[in-house]
Amino acid sequence: EVRWLPVAEEVALLQQFAPGVPPALVERLVWMGASIRSQYPHSIPVPLSTRTMMHIVNHCAKFPSDSIRDIIETSFNPCAAIDDTSVREALDKVLTANGFDEEATTESFAESAAASSRGR
């Protein structure tokens, strides 16, 4: 059994690794990762490692206009291990539940966070 970092520790690690990524996005990515891990090995055949999460946030920092969903699907592709539509559906469900539609980008999270802080 793999023991994953607690959510707060993984968020802190990823924020140190990619400080330019909005904290709200890092936190949402970590919760998405926890959702994927909870489905391993039942619905998703490969767990999402912290190293892969580091690649995801690094890409978000370097290419803020890229689709976060595309970044995740490029960095973490469980369908490469097993060609099964149920795996694709399970991953799509997790991404959608965590707010990662095709339009979500690092820039859009930053803009949303800025607008939210101005509204306080």
Backbone bond lengths (Angstrom), bond angles and torsions (degrees), N, CA, C in turn:
res aa  C-N    CA-C-N  psi(-1)  N-CA   C-N-CA  omega(-1)  CA-C   N-CA-C  phi
1 E - - - 1.447 - - 1.524 109.45 -
2 V 1.306 115.48 132.19 1.465 121.89 178.41 1.516 108.55 -87.47
3 R 1.304 115.73 134.04 1.463 120.29 175.33 1.518 108.11 -103.88
4 W 1.318 114.06 110.89 1.455 120.35 -178.34 1.523 110.19 -81.03
5 L 1.314 115.67 156.92 1.459 119.44 174.71 1.525 109.56 -60.31
6 P 1.320 117.10 144.94 1.462 118.59 171.01 1.531 109.34 -59.93
7 V 1.314 116.55 152.08 1.467 122.29 -175.48 1.526 111.52 -51.16
8 A 1.322 117.48 -49.45 1.473 120.35 -177.03 1.534 111.43 -61.33
9 E 1.312 117.25 -38.30 1.468 120.23 179.56 1.529 111.68 -70.44
10 E 1.326 116.58 -39.28 1.463 118.73 178.92 1.531 110.16 -68.03
11 V 1.321 117.46 -40.05 1.471 120.94 176.18 1.528 109.43 -58.92
12 A 1.324 118.06 -47.54 1.468 121.81 -178.83 1.530 111.01 -61.87
13 L 1.326 117.12 -42.95 1.462 121.23 178.95 1.521 110.79 -61.79
14 L 1.320 117.10 -48.14 1.463 120.86 -178.05 1.525 111.92 -67.10
15 Q 1.327 117.60 -33.78 1.463 120.47 177.13 1.528 110.58 -67.34
16 Q 1.332 117.52 -36.15 1.463 120.45 176.24 1.520 110.61 -68.85
17 F 1.319 116.48 -37.04 1.460 121.90 -177.70 1.520 111.69 -71.11
18 A 1.327 117.60 -35.98 1.464 122.12 -178.40 1.522 109.38 -137.14
19 P 1.341 117.45 74.02 1.467 120.59 -174.38 1.529 114.35 -63.75
20 G 1.332 118.96 -17.87 1.458 120.96 -179.84 1.517 114.12 -80.48
21 V 1.330 117.06 -8.11 1.463 120.50 -179.95 1.528 108.24 -85.46
22 P 1.330 117.46 131.54 1.468 120.00 -178.33 1.532 111.95 -54.64
23 P 1.333 117.91 133.71 1.462 121.19 -179.55 1.532 113.25 -53.87
24 A 1.331 117.14 -36.44 1.472 119.54 179.44 1.524 111.08 -63.85
25 L 1.326 116.96 -35.53 1.460 120.66 178.07 1.524 110.54 -70.34
26 V 1.329 116.85 -43.43 1.466 120.12 178.54 1.526 109.94 -58.91
27 E 1.319 116.17 -45.57 1.465 119.58 179.96 1.537 111.11 -62.39
28 R 1.314 116.82 -42.48 1.465 119.54 179.67 1.529 110.56 -65.20
29 L 1.331 117.21 -38.80 1.464 120.44 177.19 1.527 111.28 -62.60
30 V 1.322 116.29 -40.82 1.466 119.53 179.65 1.522 111.02 -65.36
31 W 1.332 117.40 -40.88 1.468 119.91 177.29 1.524 111.02 -65.95
32 M 1.343 116.20 -36.25 1.462 119.91 175.06 1.523 110.05 -62.88
33 G 1.314 116.47 -42.97 1.464 120.99 177.16 1.517 111.85 -60.43
34 A 1.319 116.41 -41.19 1.473 120.31 177.92 1.531 110.41 -63.49
35 S 1.329 116.72 -37.49 1.471 120.38 177.75 1.522 110.99 -64.58
36 I 1.317 116.53 -42.59 1.469 120.53 178.46 1.522 109.97 -64.48
37 R 1.322 116.40 -45.31 1.469 119.94 -179.43 1.517 112.14 -62.07
38 S 1.337 116.48 -34.04 1.469 118.90 -179.85 1.526 111.47 -69.31
39 Q 1.317 117.19 -18.98 1.463 121.14 179.80 1.527 113.09 -94.60
40 Y 1.333 116.61 -3.97 1.461 120.96 177.35 1.528 108.93 -84.49
41 P 1.290 120.53 134.21 1.465 130.77 -2.24 1.536 113.39 -96.96
42 H 1.310 117.79 12.82 1.462 121.25 -173.07 1.528 113.25 -67.87
43 S 1.325 117.77 -57.64 1.463 121.41 -176.84 1.515 112.62 -104.91
44 I 1.330 116.03 -30.91 1.468 121.53 -178.67 1.522 107.09 -119.91
45 P 1.350 117.83 120.00 1.462 121.81 -169.38 1.526 116.08 -77.76
46 V 1.333 117.09 -8.50 1.458 121.18 -177.15 1.526 108.27 -130.73
47 P 1.341 117.92 129.57 1.471 118.06 178.23 1.525 110.67 -76.03
48 L 1.311 115.71 157.40 1.465 122.02 178.26 1.524 108.10 -93.05
49 S 1.324 116.49 112.84 1.462 120.89 -176.43 1.526 111.91 -80.90
50 T 1.315 115.17 159.96 1.461 120.60 174.81 1.526 109.68 -63.45
51 R 1.320 117.17 -35.18 1.473 120.46 177.56 1.532 110.33 -61.03
52 T 1.323 116.99 -42.39 1.463 120.00 177.54 1.530 110.35 -64.99
53 M 1.332 116.17 -38.71 1.466 119.61 176.25 1.529 110.20 -60.72
54 M 1.333 117.28 -37.05 1.459 121.15 177.70 1.530 110.46 -64.02
55 H 1.323 117.21 -40.49 1.470 120.64 176.50 1.529 110.67 -62.52
56 I 1.327 116.04 -41.16 1.461 120.51 -178.83 1.533 110.68 -63.10
57 V 1.333 117.74 -50.44 1.471 118.95 -178.68 1.523 111.98 -67.65
58 N 1.323 116.85 -33.03 1.460 120.16 176.63 1.532 110.18 -63.56
59 H 1.317 116.91 -43.43 1.468 120.64 177.36 1.531 110.36 -64.18
60 C 1.333 116.51 -41.84 1.473 120.07 177.49 1.526 111.10 -58.29
61 A 1.328 116.37 -39.49 1.467 120.53 -179.65 1.529 111.72 -69.52
62 K 1.321 116.75 -41.29 1.466 120.72 -175.85 1.526 112.94 -78.59
63 F 1.333 116.59 -30.79 1.460 121.05 -175.42 1.530 109.51 -131.33
64 P 1.343 117.05 71.59 1.468 120.95 -172.33 1.525 115.12 -66.24
65 S 1.323 118.03 -14.86 1.461 118.93 179.36 1.533 112.33 -93.29
66 D 1.339 117.55 -3.79 1.468 120.65 177.70 1.523 110.58 -73.10
67 S 1.304 115.91 148.41 1.462 121.59 175.55 1.530 109.70 -64.07
68 I 1.326 116.32 125.17 1.466 120.25 179.32 1.522 110.25 -62.02
69 R 1.302 116.52 -37.76 1.468 120.75 178.32 1.539 109.95 -60.02
70 D 1.329 117.10 -44.42 1.466 120.32 178.05 1.523 111.24 -63.78
71 I 1.332 116.57 -40.18 1.466 120.44 178.38 1.527 109.89 -60.05
72 I 1.318 116.49 -47.34 1.464 120.70 -179.25 1.523 110.24 -62.62
73 E 1.335 116.46 -47.13 1.465 119.98 -177.16 1.527 112.26 -66.92
74 T 1.337 117.89 -27.82 1.461 121.03 176.92 1.529 110.58 -78.00
75 S 1.327 116.78 -40.74 1.465 121.43 -177.54 1.522 112.50 -76.73
76 F 1.317 116.12 -33.70 1.463 121.82 -176.45 1.521 108.05 -128.58
77 N 1.314 116.46 105.89 1.455 120.65 -176.03 1.526 110.50 -126.14
78 P 1.330 118.14 82.95 1.459 119.51 179.73 1.524 112.30 -66.21
79 C 1.323 117.26 -18.87 1.467 120.50 179.56 1.526 110.82 -69.25
80 A 1.332 117.78 -18.42 1.458 120.25 175.93 1.534 110.53 -70.21
81 A 1.335 116.69 -28.34 1.461 120.97 179.51 1.523 111.85 -78.85
82 I 1.316 115.66 -40.49 1.465 121.44 -178.64 1.522 108.12 -139.81
83 D 1.317 116.09 120.88 1.465 120.45 178.71 1.525 108.15 -83.77
84 D 1.318 114.77 90.06 1.461 120.60 -175.52 1.526 108.03 -143.89
85 T 1.317 116.78 125.43 1.465 119.67 -177.80 1.523 112.20 -62.84
86 S 1.334 117.96 -26.96 1.465 119.32 179.60 1.532 111.11 -67.04
87 V 1.342 117.61 -30.11 1.468 121.17 176.61 1.525 108.92 -67.87
88 R 1.321 117.02 -45.92 1.467 121.81 177.89 1.526 110.36 -59.49
89 E 1.331 116.62 -44.09 1.466 121.26 179.59 1.523 111.47 -63.85
90 A 1.330 117.12 -40.55 1.469 120.50 179.17 1.527 110.63 -64.40
91 L 1.332 117.06 -43.07 1.461 120.73 178.80 1.523 110.51 -65.90
92 D 1.328 117.37 -44.55 1.470 120.65 177.84 1.526 111.23 -57.61
93 K 1.320 116.02 -41.46 1.471 120.65 -179.44 1.532 110.86 -62.86
94 V 1.338 117.13 -43.22 1.470 121.03 179.22 1.531 110.35 -64.84
95 L 1.331 116.85 -45.36 1.467 119.70 -178.98 1.526 111.49 -62.98
96 T 1.316 116.40 -43.48 1.461 120.45 179.59 1.526 110.94 -65.78
97 A 1.321 117.21 -43.39 1.468 121.38 -179.74 1.527 111.80 -61.52
98 N 1.336 116.45 -27.20 1.465 120.62 -179.41 1.523 112.92 -96.67
99 G 1.335 116.85 10.32 1.465 121.17 173.73 1.508 115.47 83.00
100 F 1.323 117.45 18.75 1.457 119.92 -179.89 1.522 110.24 -100.82
101 D 1.342 114.52 81.21 1.457 119.46 174.09 1.532 107.53 -88.55
102 E 1.309 117.13 -178.17 1.473 121.49 -176.54 1.525 112.75 -63.20
103 E 1.328 117.55 -26.79 1.466 120.52 -176.06 1.525 113.80 -87.09
104 A 1.310 118.33 -13.42 1.468 121.08 -176.64 1.530 110.45 -68.92
105 T 1.331 115.26 124.87 1.463 122.17 177.04 1.521 108.71 -132.20
106 T 1.316 116.34 167.87 1.459 120.10 175.11 1.526 109.45 -60.93
107 E 1.332 115.99 -40.61 1.465 120.23 178.46 1.523 111.77 -60.38
108 S 1.342 116.94 -42.33 1.466 118.77 -178.65 1.529 110.92 -67.72
109 F 1.325 117.75 -33.82 1.466 119.76 175.35 1.522 110.43 -67.53
110 A 1.323 117.30 -40.14 1.464 120.76 179.02 1.524 110.54 -64.28
111 E 1.337 116.75 -42.90 1.466 120.74 178.67 1.524 111.18 -64.08
112 S 1.310 116.28 -41.44 1.463 120.99 179.15 1.534 110.82 -64.23
113 A 1.330 116.36 -41.75 1.464 120.41 179.10 1.525 110.27 -65.41
114 A 1.336 117.34 -40.26 1.469 121.26 179.53 1.533 110.65 -65.20
115 A 1.326 115.65 -43.34 1.471 119.83 178.92 1.522 110.64 -64.45
116 S 1.320 116.45 -39.00 1.473 120.77 179.51 1.522 110.92 -65.39
117 S 1.339 117.29 -40.89 1.467 119.25 -179.07 1.530 111.41 -71.54
118 R 1.340 118.09 -29.97 1.462 120.37 176.18 1.527 111.68 -70.36
119 G 1.338 115.48 -30.53 1.459 120.32 -177.76 1.514 114.03 -78.81
120 R 1.310 116.81 -7.24 1.493 120.07 -178.69 1.478 111.79 -80.02
